[in-house]
Amino acid sequence: MALNIELLRKDFPALHVKVNKKPIIYLDNACMTLKPIIVVDAIKDYYYSYPGCHGRTSYYFGRKTTEEYNRARQKLAKLINAPQTKEVIFTRNTSEGINLIAHSLSFVEGNAVITTNVEHNSNLLPWQVLKRRRGVEHVIVNLAKDLTFDMESFKTAMSDRIRLVSIAQTSNLTGVTHPVAEITKIAHQYGALVMVDGAQSVAHHKVDVQQLGVDILVFSVHKMLGPTGTGVLWAKEAVLNKIEPFMVGGETVLDTFYDRYVPADLPDRFEAGLQNYAGAIGAGVAAEYIMNIGLDKISQHETMLNQILTDRLTDIEGLIIIGPRDPELRGGIINFAVERMKALEVARILDEANNIMVRAGVHCLHSWYNANHKDHSIRASVYLYNTVEECEIFADVLKKIVKYYR
């Protein structure tokens, strides 16, 4: 059964905003998803009804905060099918999760980390820093010409010196989802750990960490209908028990002395200081909302919309899609450039004249654009509340812009 889009859209107040008396069309979901009323209400309820501290007090506000905080963790564990709730660590975002691993995992000079050549800056810069500070090599595996995963190149790059494979499951550049389960099997044959950047995957299709076999998963909640400033790091208990937290303080210990301390159990020892309880609670509600709708339905809806966008946009002379042409390989993302048109200018016109919101730029992938001598591109990304009509309007308006401004 298809999604009831008309009913779903009632849950999202931002979709009903009008600018200059005209409705908006929001197509930048790869950057930030909109928030349903139920998520915002849950956040407000924490601040209005039980604004307490988790684990530090025995009075009602504190007890209720702990109860809801733990419940949120359980919901997020269920979303990714984590074996144990205590393996779910709250962070600020995907970037913090990757940095936590980069600075906490035991790397020594001579170790190496593998990424692809289309990683977000958040999965590039930590390894450059690690190379400078500890002499850990950063091995970059190039994707195939159409920017799908090149398994043979990956196999060639693997060796016993690889300590970690860190890869985005779904690319924010192209929308392509990489074969993580197969990648993980190969990496494990060499004794390497696998960390997956799930920022563009967790909200769009089923991500089952047990089925994938990965060791670590990081993702951001603001890309899955939840609040900003909240993220998740999941890792196998065995991995978490081998790494030293790089942030310590309140709640990360059971006891302290002037010369030593007793670390807390999981997950507390990785969550230093007073946490973003409202954000975590909102994250749990967002996860539940997505699970109730069904990730298979969300994925099918995105692919259907991308098919419409692809069919209409490829009629434009000089339009070049970044990544494979087949929309079924690109999920909810279509990233493109138009010859003799400036992406930033096109995005500005779409916004100012038509209230159509897309992303223009290099999408935190400066390295790929620089290496390939590419100018800025336009990325449209759909989600569960976008409609066929919105996609058709976007395509028609873009055609007019290209016709009159090129």
C-alpha positions as CSV (number, residue, x, y, z in Angstrom):
1,M,0.0,0.0,0.0
2,A,1.3,3.5,-0.9
3,L,1.8,6.2,1.6
4,N,-1.2,8.5,2.3
5,I,0.7,11.7,1.5
6,E,-2.2,14.0,2.0
7,L,-2.7,12.7,5.5
8,L,1.0,12.7,6.4
9,R,1.5,16.3,5.3
10,K,-0.9,17.4,8.0
11,D,1.8,16.3,10.5
12,F,4.3,18.8,9.2
13,P,3.5,22.5,9.9
14,A,6.5,23.8,7.9
15,L,4.9,22.4,4.7
16,H,2.1,24.8,5.1
17,V,4.2,27.9,5.4
18,K,3.6,30.5,2.7
19,V,6.2,33.0,1.5
20,N,4.8,36.0,-0.4
21,K,1.4,34.2,-0.3
22,K,2.8,31.2,-2.2
23,P,3.3,27.7,-0.9
24,I,6.8,26.3,-0.4
25,I,8.3,23.2,-2.0
26,Y,11.0,21.7,0.2
27,L,13.5,19.5,-1.6
28,D,16.6,19.6,0.6
29,N,15.9,16.5,2.8
30,A,19.4,15.2,2.4
31,C,20.5,18.2,4.5
32,M,17.6,18.5,6.9
33,T,14.2,16.8,7.2
34,L,11.2,18.7,8.5
35,K,9.8,17.9,11.9
36,P,6.3,16.4,12.6
37,I,4.2,17.9,15.3
38,I,4.5,14.8,17.5
39,V,8.3,15.3,17.7
40,V,8.1,19.0,18.6
41,D,5.4,18.3,21.2
42,A,7.6,15.6,22.8
43,I,10.5,18.1,23.1
44,K,8.2,20.8,24.5
45,D,6.7,18.3,27.0
46,Y,10.2,17.6,28.5
47,Y,10.8,21.3,29.0
48,Y,7.3,22.1,30.3
49,S,6.5,18.9,32.3
50,Y,9.6,17.3,33.6
51,P,12.8,19.3,33.0
52,G,15.1,17.2,35.1
53,C,18.5,15.5,35.1
54,H,18.9,11.9,34.1
55,G,20.6,9.6,36.7
56,R,21.4,12.4,39.2
57,T,18.3,12.8,41.2
58,S,15.5,10.8,42.8
59,Y,12.7,13.3,42.6
60,Y,9.9,13.1,40.0
61,F,11.5,15.4,37.3
62,G,14.7,13.3,37.4
63,R,12.9,9.9,37.5
64,K,10.7,10.9,34.6
65,T,13.7,12.2,32.6
66,T,15.5,9.0,33.1
67,E,12.5,7.0,32.1
68,E,11.9,8.9,28.9
69,Y,15.7,9.0,28.1
70,N,15.9,5.3,28.4
71,R,12.8,4.8,26.4
72,A,14.2,6.9,23.5
73,R,17.4,4.8,23.5
74,Q,15.2,1.6,23.2
75,K,13.4,3.0,20.2
76,L,16.6,3.9,18.4
77,A,18.0,0.5,19.2
78,K,14.9,-1.1,17.7
79,L,15.2,1.2,14.6
80,I,18.6,-0.3,13.7
81,N,18.0,-3.7,15.3
82,A,20.8,-3.3,17.8
83,P,21.4,-6.5,19.8
84,Q,21.5,-4.5,23.1
85,T,20.1,-1.1,24.0
86,K,23.2,-0.2,26.0
87,E,25.3,-0.2,22.8
88,V,23.4,2.9,21.7
89,I,25.3,6.1,22.5
90,F,23.8,9.6,22.1
91,T,26.0,12.1,20.4
92,R,25.5,15.5,18.8
93,N,25.6,14.3,15.2
94,T,27.3,11.9,12.7
95,S,30.4,14.1,12.8
96,E,30.9,13.7,16.5
97,G,30.3,9.9,16.3
98,I,33.1,9.5,13.7
99,N,35.4,11.8,15.6
100,L,34.8,9.8,18.8
101,I,35.9,6.6,17.1
102,A,38.9,8.3,15.4
103,H,40.1,9.7,18.7
104,S,39.3,6.7,20.9
105,L,40.1,3.6,18.8
106,S,43.6,2.2,19.4
107,F,45.5,3.3,16.3
108,V,49.3,3.0,16.0
109,E,51.7,4.2,13.4
110,G,51.5,1.8,10.4
111,N,47.8,1.2,10.7
112,A,45.6,2.3,7.9
113,V,42.0,3.5,7.4
114,I,40.1,3.0,4.2
115,T,37.4,5.3,2.9
116,T,36.0,6.0,-0.6
117,N,36.7,9.1,-2.7
118,V,33.2,10.4,-2.2
119,E,33.0,10.7,1.6
120,H,31.5,13.7,3.4
121,N,34.1,16.0,5.0
122,S,33.1,14.4,8.3
123,N,34.5,11.1,7.1
124,L,37.6,12.6,5.5
125,L,39.0,15.2,7.9
126,P,39.3,13.0,11.0
127,W,41.6,10.6,9.1
128,Q,43.7,13.4,7.8
129,V,44.1,14.6,11.4
130,L,44.9,11.1,12.5
131,K,47.6,10.7,9.8
132,R,49.2,14.0,10.9
133,R,49.1,13.1,14.6
134,R,49.7,9.4,14.7
135,G,51.1,8.4,11.4
136,V,48.0,6.4,10.5
137,E,47.7,6.0,6.7
138,H,44.5,7.0,4.9
139,V,43.8,4.8,1.9
140,I,41.2,6.2,-0.6
141,V,39.4,3.7,-2.8
142,N,38.0,5.2,-6.0
143,L,34.5,4.3,-7.0
144,A,33.5,3.2,-10.5
145,K,33.1,5.7,-13.3
146,D,29.3,6.0,-12.6
147,L,30.1,6.4,-8.9
148,T,28.8,3.0,-7.8
149,F,31.0,0.9,-5.6
150,D,34.0,-0.7,-7.2
151,M,34.4,-4.0,-5.3
152,E,37.5,-5.1,-7.1
153,S,39.3,-1.8,-6.2
154,F,38.3,-2.3,-2.6
155,K,39.5,-5.9,-2.5
156,T,42.9,-4.7,-4.0
157,A,43.2,-2.0,-1.3
158,M,42.5,-4.4,1.6
159,S,45.4,-5.8,3.6
160,D,46.4,-6.8,7.1
161,R,47.5,-3.2,8.0
162,I,43.9,-1.9,7.6
163,R,42.5,-1.2,11.1
164,L,39.2,0.3,10.0
165,V,37.0,0.7,6.9
166,S,34.9,3.8,7.3
167,I,32.3,4.3,4.6
168,A,29.0,6.1,4.0
169,Q,26.3,3.5,3.4
170,T,24.4,5.9,1.2
171,S,26.2,8.8,-0.6
172,N,25.1,12.3,0.0
173,L,26.6,13.1,-3.4
174,T,24.7,10.6,-5.5
175,G,22.2,8.8,-3.3
176,V,23.8,5.5,-4.2
177,T,23.7,2.8,-1.5
178,H,26.9,0.8,-1.2
179,P,27.0,-3.0,-0.6
180,V,27.9,-2.7,3.1
181,A,27.3,-6.4,4.0
182,E,29.7,-7.6,1.3
183,I,32.2,-4.9,2.2
184,T,32.1,-6.0,5.9
185,K,32.6,-9.6,5.1
186,I,35.8,-8.8,3.1
187,A,37.1,-6.4,5.8
188,H,36.6,-8.9,8.6
189,Q,38.7,-11.4,6.7
190,Y,41.6,-9.1,7.2
191,G,40.7,-8.4,10.9
192,A,39.5,-4.8,10.1
193,L,36.6,-3.1,11.8
194,V,33.8,-1.5,9.7
195,M,32.2,1.8,10.6
196,V,29.2,2.9,8.6
197,D,28.1,6.6,8.2
198,G,24.4,6.1,8.1
199,A,23.4,9.8,7.9
200,Q,21.8,9.3,4.5
201,S,20.5,5.7,5.0
202,V,18.8,5.2,8.4
203,A,15.8,7.3,7.6
204,H,15.3,6.0,4.0
205,H,15.5,2.2,4.1
206,K,15.9,-0.6,6.6
207,V,19.3,-0.6,8.3
208,D,19.8,-3.8,10.3
209,V,23.2,-3.7,12.0
210,Q,23.0,-7.4,12.8
211,Q,22.2,-8.4,9.2
212,L,24.9,-6.1,7.8
213,G,27.4,-7.4,10.3
214,V,29.1,-4.0,10.8
215,D,30.9,-3.0,13.9
216,I,29.9,0.6,14.2
217,L,27.1,2.8,12.9
218,V,26.8,6.6,13.2
219,F,23.9,8.8,12.2
220,S,22.3,12.2,12.7
221,V,18.7,12.6,13.9
222,H,18.1,15.9,12.1
223,K,18.0,13.9,8.9
224,M,15.3,11.6,10.2
225,L,12.5,13.9,11.3
226,G,14.2,14.6,14.7
227,P,15.7,17.6,16.4
228,T,19.1,19.2,15.5
229,G,22.1,18.6,17.8
230,T,21.3,15.0,18.4
231,G,23.0,12.0,16.9
232,V,23.6,8.3,17.6
233,L,26.7,6.1,17.7
234,W,26.0,2.4,17.9
235,A,28.8,-0.1,18.3
236,K,29.2,-3.7,19.3
237,E,29.7,-4.1,23.0
238,A,33.1,-5.8,22.4
239,V,34.2,-2.7,20.4
240,L,33.0,-0.2,23.0
241,N,34.8,-2.1,25.7
242,K,38.1,-1.8,23.9
243,I,38.0,1.9,23.3
244,E,38.9,4.7,25.7
245,P,36.3,7.5,25.9
246,F,37.9,10.8,24.8
247,M,35.4,12.8,26.8
248,V,35.0,12.1,30.5
249,G,33.3,13.8,33.3
250,G,29.9,13.7,35.1
251,E,28.0,10.5,34.7
252,T,30.9,8.7,33.0
253,V,32.1,7.3,36.3
254,L,30.8,5.3,39.2
255,D,33.4,6.7,41.7
256,T,36.5,8.9,41.7
257,F,39.6,9.4,43.9
258,Y,42.4,11.9,43.6
259,D,44.5,9.4,41.7
260,R,42.0,7.2,39.8
261,Y,38.4,6.7,38.8
262,V,36.0,3.8,38.3
263,P,34.3,4.1,34.9
264,A,30.6,3.7,34.5
265,D,29.0,0.9,32.6
266,L,27.7,1.2,29.1
267,P,26.3,3.5,27.8
268,D,26.9,6.1,30.5
269,R,30.7,6.1,30.2
270,F,30.5,7.6,26.7
271,E,28.0,10.3,27.6
272,A,29.9,12.9,29.5
273,G,28.1,15.7,31.3
274,L,24.5,16.7,31.2
275,Q,23.0,15.5,28.0
276,N,20.5,16.8,25.5
277,Y,17.6,15.0,27.0
278,A,15.0,16.8,25.0
279,G,16.8,16.0,21.8
280,A,17.1,12.3,22.7
281,I,13.5,12.1,23.6
282,G,12.5,13.8,20.3
283,A,14.8,11.4,18.5
284,G,13.0,8.4,20.0
285,V,9.7,9.8,18.9
286,A,11.0,10.4,15.4
287,A,12.3,6.9,15.1
288,E,8.9,5.5,16.2
289,Y,7.1,7.7,13.7
290,I,9.3,6.4,10.9
291,M,8.9,2.7,12.0
292,N,5.1,3.2,12.1
293,I,5.1,4.4,8.5
294,G,7.4,1.7,7.3
295,L,10.9,2.1,5.8
296,D,10.0,-0.1,2.8
297,K,7.1,2.3,1.9
298,I,9.4,5.3,2.4
299,S,12.0,3.9,0.1
300,Q,9.5,3.0,-2.6
301,H,8.0,6.5,-2.4
302,E,11.3,8.2,-2.8
303,T,12.3,6.0,-5.8
304,M,9.0,6.7,-7.5
305,L,9.5,10.5,-7.1
306,N,13.1,10.2,-8.3
307,Q,11.9,8.4,-11.4
308,I,9.6,11.3,-12.2
309,L,12.3,13.9,-11.6
310,T,14.8,11.9,-13.7
311,D,12.4,11.5,-16.6
312,R,11.5,15.2,-16.6
313,L,14.9,16.7,-16.0
314,T,16.8,14.6,-18.5
315,D,14.9,16.3,-21.2
316,I,16.9,19.5,-20.4
317,E,19.7,19.9,-22.9
318,G,23.1,20.0,-21.2
319,L,21.8,18.6,-17.8
320,I,24.3,16.1,-16.4
321,I,23.4,13.9,-13.5
322,I,26.1,13.1,-11.0
323,G,26.1,9.4,-10.5
324,P,24.2,6.6,-12.3
325,R,21.3,7.7,-14.5
326,D,19.0,4.9,-13.1
327,P,16.9,6.5,-10.3
328,E,16.5,3.2,-8.6
329,L,20.2,3.4,-7.8
330,R,20.0,6.9,-6.4
331,G,17.2,6.6,-3.8
332,G,15.8,10.0,-3.0
333,I,18.6,12.1,-4.4
334,I,19.2,13.7,-7.8
335,N,22.3,15.8,-8.1
336,F,23.0,17.6,-11.3
337,A,24.7,20.4,-13.2
338,V,23.4,22.3,-16.2
339,E,26.0,23.4,-18.8
340,R,26.5,27.2,-18.9
341,M,24.4,27.7,-15.8
342,K,25.6,28.6,-12.4
343,A,24.2,26.3,-9.8
344,L,24.1,28.9,-7.0
345,E,22.2,31.3,-9.2
346,V,19.7,28.7,-10.4
347,A,19.0,27.8,-6.7
348,R,18.5,31.4,-5.9
349,I,16.0,31.9,-8.6
350,L,14.1,28.8,-7.7
351,D,13.9,30.0,-4.1
352,E,13.2,33.7,-4.6
353,A,10.7,33.4,-7.5
354,N,9.1,30.1,-6.7
355,N,9.8,29.1,-3.1
356,I,11.5,25.9,-4.2
357,M,14.2,24.9,-1.8
358,V,17.1,22.9,-3.1
359,R,20.8,22.6,-2.2
360,A,23.4,24.2,-4.4
361,G,27.2,23.9,-3.8
362,V,29.7,21.1,-3.2
363,H,27.6,19.4,-0.5
364,C,30.5,19.0,2.0
365,L,32.5,17.1,-0.7
366,H,35.0,19.8,-1.7
367,S,37.6,17.1,-2.2
368,W,35.7,15.3,-4.9
369,Y,34.7,18.4,-6.7
370,N,38.3,19.7,-6.6
371,A,39.8,16.4,-7.8
372,N,37.4,16.2,-10.7
373,H,37.5,19.9,-11.5
374,K,33.8,20.2,-11.1
375,D,31.8,23.4,-10.4
376,H,28.9,23.6,-8.0
377,S,25.9,21.4,-8.6
378,I,22.2,21.4,-7.6
379,R,20.9,18.6,-5.4
380,A,17.2,17.9,-5.0
381,S,16.3,15.3,-2.4
382,V,12.9,14.0,-1.6
383,Y,11.3,12.4,1.5
384,L,8.1,10.8,2.7
385,Y,6.0,14.0,2.6
386,N,7.0,15.1,-0.9
387,T,4.4,14.8,-3.7
388,V,4.3,14.0,-7.4
389,E,2.9,17.5,-8.0
390,E,5.9,19.1,-6.2
391,C,8.4,17.2,-8.4
392,E,6.5,18.1,-11.6
393,I,6.4,21.8,-10.6
394,F,10.1,21.8,-9.8
395,A,11.0,20.2,-13.1
396,D,8.8,22.6,-15.1
397,V,10.1,25.7,-13.3
398,L,13.7,24.5,-13.8
399,K,13.1,24.1,-17.6
400,K,11.8,27.6,-17.8
401,I,14.8,29.0,-15.9
402,V,17.2,27.2,-18.2
403,K,15.3,28.4,-21.3
404,Y,15.2,32.1,-20.3
405,Y,18.5,32.5,-18.4
406,R,21.0,30.4,-20.3
